[in-house]
Amino acid sequence: MAGVYLDTSALGRVVLDEPDSAVIGAALAAFDAVVSSRLLRIELHRVGLWTGIAREEIETWLAGVSLVPMDDATLSVAEAVSPASVATLDAIHLATALRLAAKGHVASIMTFDVRLAEGAREHGLAVIAPT
């Protein structure tokens, strides 16, 4: 299967060992590539600081994810991407996913954030939220 864009709301569930983490992991394994914004690393390390999960463990979870830098072009898209209901950091995820989709790298996004999912659908991305 082609690549998938991974949002923090999905990998965060795995890192925190929530009940649906095994299903999420299995769904991710079906993809040839798992891609996210560099923002994912920041957000997961913040989760680690908050919960006491070691940096090394966070890095282990990130090992299978290709991280895309947050460049000025992506951040400019995030400033104006619709819908306006998408939160600021999620707008960066959406902008990154849309740029990757435009290049044919991904066609779907894995997220559990309702507003991000609505924005992704509005722009033609398939939304995956395995439970």
C-alpha positions as CSV (number, residue, x, y, z in Angstrom):
1,M,0.0,0.0,0.0
2,A,1.2,3.5,-0.7
3,G,2.3,6.0,2.0
4,V,0.2,7.4,4.8
5,Y,0.6,10.7,6.7
6,L,0.7,10.1,10.4
7,D,-0.7,12.7,12.9
8,T,0.4,12.9,16.5
9,S,-3.0,11.9,17.7
10,A,-2.5,8.5,16.2
11,L,1.1,7.8,17.1
12,G,0.5,9.4,20.5
13,R,-2.0,6.6,21.3
14,V,0.6,4.0,20.5
15,V,3.3,5.7,22.6
16,L,0.9,6.0,25.5
17,D,-0.2,2.3,25.1
18,E,-3.9,3.2,24.8
19,P,-6.3,0.3,24.1
20,D,-6.3,0.8,20.4
21,S,-2.5,1.0,20.0
22,A,-2.2,-2.6,18.6
23,V,-4.8,-1.9,15.9
24,I,-3.1,1.4,15.0
25,G,0.3,-0.4,14.8
26,A,-1.2,-3.1,12.5
27,A,-2.8,-0.5,10.3
28,L,0.5,1.4,10.0
29,A,2.3,-1.8,9.1
30,A,0.2,-2.1,5.9
31,F,1.7,1.0,4.4
32,D,4.9,1.1,2.4
33,A,5.8,4.5,3.9
34,V,4.8,6.4,7.0
35,V,5.4,10.1,6.7
36,S,4.9,13.1,9.0
37,S,6.0,16.6,9.7
38,R,9.0,17.3,11.9
39,L,6.3,18.6,14.2
40,L,5.5,15.0,15.2
41,R,8.9,14.7,16.9
42,I,8.4,17.9,18.9
43,E,4.9,16.9,20.0
44,L,5.9,13.3,21.0
45,H,8.9,14.5,23.0
46,R,6.5,17.0,24.8
47,V,4.2,14.0,25.6
48,G,7.3,12.2,26.9
49,L,8.2,15.1,29.2
50,W,4.6,15.3,30.4
51,T,4.3,11.5,31.1
52,G,7.8,10.6,32.0
53,I,8.5,8.5,28.9
54,A,12.2,8.5,28.2
55,R,13.5,10.3,25.1
56,E,15.1,7.0,23.9
57,E,11.7,5.4,23.9
58,I,10.1,8.3,21.9
59,E,13.0,8.0,19.4
60,T,12.3,4.3,19.0
61,W,8.6,5.0,18.1
62,L,9.8,7.7,15.6
63,A,12.3,5.4,13.9
64,G,9.9,4.1,11.3
65,V,8.5,7.5,10.4
66,S,10.0,9.7,7.7
67,L,9.9,13.3,9.0
68,V,9.5,16.2,6.6
69,P,11.1,19.6,7.7
70,M,8.8,22.5,8.5
71,D,9.9,24.9,5.8
72,D,8.6,28.4,5.0
73,A,6.4,27.2,2.1
74,T,4.6,24.7,4.4
75,L,4.2,27.2,7.2
76,S,2.7,29.7,4.7
77,V,0.2,27.1,3.5
78,A,-0.6,26.4,7.2
79,E,-1.4,30.0,7.8
80,A,-4.3,30.0,5.3
81,V,-5.4,26.4,4.9
82,S,-9.1,25.7,5.3
83,P,-11.1,25.1,7.3
84,A,-10.5,27.7,9.9
85,S,-11.6,25.3,12.6
86,V,-8.4,23.3,12.3
87,A,-6.1,24.2,15.3
88,T,-2.8,25.8,14.7
89,L,-0.4,22.8,15.0
90,D,-2.9,20.6,13.1
91,A,-2.9,23.2,10.3
92,I,0.9,22.5,10.0
93,H,0.1,18.7,9.8
94,L,-2.6,19.4,7.2
95,A,-0.4,21.6,5.1
96,T,2.4,19.1,5.2
97,A,0.0,16.2,4.2
98,L,-1.5,18.3,1.4
99,R,1.9,19.1,0.0
100,L,2.9,15.4,0.2
101,A,-0.3,14.4,-1.5
102,A,0.2,16.9,-4.3
103,K,3.5,15.1,-5.0
104,G,1.9,11.7,-4.9
105,H,3.6,10.5,-1.8
106,V,0.5,10.0,0.3
107,A,-3.3,9.7,-0.3
108,S,-4.4,9.4,3.2
109,I,-3.9,10.7,6.7
110,M,-4.1,8.7,10.0
111,T,-5.6,10.9,12.7
112,F,-8.1,10.8,15.5
113,D,-8.5,14.6,15.7
114,V,-12.0,15.4,14.4
115,R,-11.2,18.9,13.1
116,L,-8.1,17.7,11.3
117,A,-10.0,14.8,9.8
118,E,-12.7,17.2,8.5
119,G,-10.0,19.4,7.0
120,A,-8.3,16.5,5.3
121,R,-11.6,15.2,3.8
122,E,-12.4,18.7,2.6
123,H,-9.1,18.6,0.6
124,G,-9.7,15.1,-0.8
125,L,-7.5,13.0,1.6
126,A,-8.8,9.7,2.9
127,V,-8.9,9.6,6.7
128,I,-7.9,6.5,8.6
129,A,-8.8,6.2,12.3
130,P,-8.5,2.5,13.2
131,T,-10.2,1.3,16.3
